[in-house]
Amino acid sequence: MEEFVVLVSPEDQVLGLMEKQQAHVNGLLHRAFSVFLFNSKGEMLLQKRASGKYHSPLKWTNAVCSHPKNGETYLEGAKRRVKEELGIEAEISEKFSFIYKADVGNGLWEHELDHVFIGVFEDDFNLNKDEVEEVRYISMQDLDREMIEHPEHFTEWFKIILEEYKHHF
């Protein structure tokens, strides 16, 4: 089944819909969300993308990143994807939004108006193996060190979103 993204102006005015992969080939601005989940120790949840993903397979990234469907709010989309990918329900709240563009390789671009959500979760996961290879919690200090030592292990957009997150907090 084809997936579509919502194309928008920088002011979040809807311009239309486009098939997701085509929007990534064309590098067109579209709606997206990112979810950061933490445990009570302040460690961040990372997911390793599944091996079958069409870009950035087996790379580490934040808990969930995806796109709201047409007619769906950013929060509704974020909660839907947390359930679909991680098999959980978590209380999340929006903290900020920003626009970024990242070259994800193979002629594909992420150009997104990204709404960032944060929440706390400490329970078992029921991972969708078509989406997520594995998950782990990591301290911010260890994450910073890993990103310096092995930047190739992380998605390009996560590097950008993490810096923006640090800027806000």
matplotlib code that plots the C-alpha trace (Angstrom):
import matplotlib.pyplot as plt

x = [0.0, 1.3, 2.0, 1.5, 3.0, 1.5, 3.4, 3.5, 4.8, 7.3, 4.3, 2.6, 0.0, -1.0, 0.1, -1.0, -0.1, 2.7, 3.8, 6.3, 9.3, 8.7, 8.7, 12.0, 13.5, 12.3, 13.4, 10.0, 9.0, 6.5, 5.0, 6.8, 7.2, 9.9, 9.4, 12.0, 11.3, 13.3, 13.4, 13.4, 17.2, 17.1, 18.4, 17.1, 15.5, 17.1, 15.7, 17.7, 15.8, 14.8, 17.0, 14.2, 13.8, 14.2, 16.7, 18.9, 18.4, 20.1, 20.9, 20.2, 17.7, 15.3, 12.4, 10.0, 10.1, 7.4, 4.7, 1.2, -1.4, -3.6, -6.3, -4.3, -2.8, 0.9, 0.0, -2.4, 0.3, 3.0, 0.8, -0.2, 3.4, 4.6, 2.0, 2.7, 6.5, 7.2, 3.9, 3.3, 1.2, 3.1, 2.1, 3.9, 3.7, 5.0, 8.0, 9.0, 9.0, 11.6, 12.5, 15.5, 16.8, 19.1, 20.7, 20.0, 21.9, 20.9, 19.4, 16.9, 16.3, 14.4, 13.1, 10.7, 8.6, 9.3, 7.2, 9.2, 7.4, 8.9, 7.7, 8.7, 8.3, 9.6, 7.9, 8.2, 8.1, 6.3, 8.5, 7.2, 10.1, 9.2, 10.0, 12.4, 15.4, 16.0, 15.8, 18.0, 18.3, 21.5, 22.8, 23.2, 26.9, 27.3, 25.2, 27.4, 30.5, 29.1, 28.0, 31.6, 33.2, 30.8, 28.6, 27.9, 25.9, 23.1, 20.6, 21.4, 18.1, 18.7, 22.0, 20.2, 17.2, 19.3, 21.3, 18.0, 16.7, 19.9, 19.4, 15.9, 16.8]
y = [0.0, 3.4, 5.9, 9.6, 12.6, 16.0, 18.6, 22.0, 25.5, 26.6, 28.1, 24.6, 25.5, 22.3, 22.3, 18.7, 15.1, 13.1, 9.5, 9.2, 7.9, 10.4, 13.3, 12.0, 11.8, 15.3, 16.7, 18.5, 19.9, 17.7, 17.2, 14.9, 14.2, 12.9, 11.2, 11.2, 8.8, 8.7, 6.4, 7.6, 7.8, 10.3, 7.9, 8.2, 5.4, 4.6, 2.4, 0.6, 0.7, -2.6, -4.1, -3.9, -0.1, 1.5, 4.1, 4.2, 0.5, -0.8, 2.7, 4.0, 6.9, 8.4, 6.3, 7.1, 9.3, 9.4, 11.4, 12.2, 11.0, 13.5, 14.8, 13.5, 15.9, 15.7, 14.2, 11.6, 10.5, 10.4, 8.3, 6.0, 5.3, 4.8, 2.0, 0.6, 0.6, 0.0, -1.7, 0.7, 3.6, 6.5, 9.9, 12.4, 16.2, 18.5, 20.6, 22.4, 22.3, 23.2, 22.7, 20.7, 19.1, 16.0, 14.0, 10.3, 8.8, 7.1, 10.3, 10.6, 13.7, 14.3, 17.8, 18.1, 20.4, 18.3, 18.5, 17.0, 15.2, 14.0, 11.4, 9.0, 5.2, 2.3, -1.0, -3.8, -3.2, -5.3, -4.3, -4.4, -6.2, -4.8, -1.4, -1.8, -4.2, -3.5, -0.7, 0.4, 3.2, 5.3, 8.1, 11.4, 11.3, 7.9, 9.0, 12.0, 9.8, 7.2, 9.9, 11.3, 7.9, 6.3, 8.9, 6.4, 4.3, 7.0, 8.4, 11.7, 13.3, 12.1, 14.0, 17.2, 16.7, 15.8, 19.0, 21.0, 19.1, 20.1, 23.7, 23.8, 21.9]
z = [0.0, -1.0, 1.9, 1.3, 3.2, 3.6, 1.7, 3.4, 3.3, 5.9, 7.8, 7.8, 5.1, 3.3, -0.3, -1.2, -0.9, -2.4, -2.3, 0.6, -1.4, -4.2, -1.7, -0.3, -3.8, -4.6, -1.2, -0.7, 2.6, 4.4, 7.9, 10.3, 14.0, 16.2, 19.6, 22.3, 25.2, 28.5, 31.5, 35.1, 35.1, 32.2, 29.7, 26.1, 24.2, 20.9, 18.2, 15.6, 12.3, 10.8, 8.1, 5.5, 5.7, 2.2, 3.7, 6.7, 7.7, 10.9, 12.0, 15.5, 15.8, 18.4, 19.7, 16.8, 13.7, 11.1, 9.3, 10.2, 7.8, 5.9, 8.4, 11.4, 14.0, 14.8, 18.2, 16.8, 14.3, 17.0, 19.3, 16.4, 15.4, 19.0, 19.2, 15.7, 16.0, 19.7, 20.7, 23.6, 24.7, 26.3, 27.4, 25.2, 24.8, 22.1, 23.0, 19.8, 16.0, 13.4, 9.7, 8.6, 5.5, 5.5, 2.8, 3.8, 0.9, -2.4, -3.8, -0.9, 1.3, 4.5, 4.3, 7.2, 9.3, 12.4, 15.6, 18.5, 21.3, 24.6, 27.1, 29.8, 29.5, 31.6, 30.7, 28.2, 24.5, 21.8, 18.8, 15.3, 13.6, 10.2, 11.7, 14.6, 14.9, 18.6, 21.3, 24.1, 26.7, 26.8, 28.9, 27.2, 28.0, 26.4, 23.4, 22.8, 22.9, 20.5, 18.1, 18.0, 17.8, 15.3, 13.6, 10.8, 13.2, 13.5, 11.1, 9.6, 10.8, 14.4, 14.5, 13.5, 15.8, 18.7, 18.4, 18.1, 21.2, 23.2, 22.0, 23.6, 26.8]

ax = plt.figure().add_subplot(projection="3d")
ax.plot(x, y, z, "-o")
ax.set_aspect("equal")
plt.show()
